[in-house]
Amino acid sequence: MTTELLAPAGDRESLAAALRFGADAVYIGGETLQLRAKSAGFDREMIVEAVKQAHEAGKRLYVAMNSLAENEEIPLAREYARFLRDVGVDAVIVSDIGVLTAVRASAPDLELHLSTQASCMNYAAAQAWHDLGVKRIVLAREMSLDGIAQLRAKTPPSLELEAFVHGAMCMAYSGRCLISSYLSGRSGNRGECAQPCRWSYALMEEKRPGEYFPVEEENGRSFLLSSHDLNCVRILDRLKAAGVTSFKIEGRMKTAFYVASVTRAYRMALDGTDTVDNCAAELELVKHRPYSQGFYQGFVKERHFNSGTYSHGAVFVGNVLDWRDGVLKVRQRNHFRVGQVLEVLAPGRETVSFPVTDIVTEAGDHRDAAPHPNEVLYLPCPVRAEFGDFLRRRENVGT
């Protein structure tokens, strides 16, 4: 298989951004067994539209069915798998062996990918899953480059290997965690995680109730379970050499601007159309926690927990609707004003900046600022842009 860049989408806008900014395939969640909130899911009509949109662009569409199933959900999984097959979905992502069996029985020609939730990290397990009908393994997050290479060497070429290269990471083993269930009644294994690993914790001795002792001090708080975000843009060649052919970006709960920015950076890094240093610099501009390369280099030796603070170097300010005769038509999404410098984020090419010299409403009024979200505005702009491009403003922020 040729190298694949796999991007996430939690809604129509993110799907369009992923396809336009360089993804070879997109994964989404639907109404059944997806490991994300319902707000990040596609209903059946939307899935039909998504398949059409992806295939018209020459791309593939995968649907996640990767949460652990309860008894009453197995019949639902069978029916849902038949629907996904009939509408042309290219593969489903599963982790529960019961769901896998149900999908194979009801839609035997539907391609199966094994979720990272299944924690596959050795060649014997990979071969066993392949024997059960799995076409692709999404490798456990805890695998090293050496471990991946060993697994690749002892499995058939017909078994594809996929690995996460960017996005949030879970402190639990391949995402298996009960803390959220225990503390909030929201199961991380059912797509409802409250992210308690990002909360602040302290130590209390049983004979001294009410006396709290910090575990690790940082600005007066402790975040021992809050992991760094993954960023592998500098080791893509090593992942390729180890046998990975699908490079997966995390983020079905992320914005379309995030999906476009990250997909674009990895697309250009994989294609060699920009330097790795420039692509790495682009990834610093999106909202993220401190970065890490996870376990790929072996055991995580660096300090891997953080305060949970996000930082970003650019703010999304608008969607490009049209550009004609030096005038940009924009849907405003965040505040900007005359005198600021904006950048056009477009697929496959360097960002170009321009100064805001005037802001004109649809009624023809001139303004000094754009404070109203979703308002359509016109800006003088010498930089050519196209529908689907994004506007951003450089601004170092920590939240």
ABEGO torsion letter per residue (X at the ends): XBBBBBBBBABAAAAAAAAAAGBABBBBBBABGBABBAAABBBAAAAAAAAAAAAAAGBBBBBBAABBBBAAAAAAAAAAAAAAAAAGBABBBBABAAAAAAAAAABAABBBBBBAAAGBABAAAAAAAAAAGBABBBBBAABBAAAAAAAAAABBAABBBBBBABEBBBABBGGBBAAAAAAAGBBAAAGABAGAAABBBBBBBAABBGBBBBABBBGGBBBAABBBBBBAAAAAAAAAAAGBABBBBBGAABBAAAAAAAAAAAAAAAAGABBAAAAAAAAAABBBBBBBAEAAAEBBABBABBAGBBBBABBBABBBABBBGGBBBBBBABBBBBGBBBBBBBBGBBBBBBBBABBBBAAGBBBABBABBGBBBBBBBABBBBBGBBBBBBBBBBX
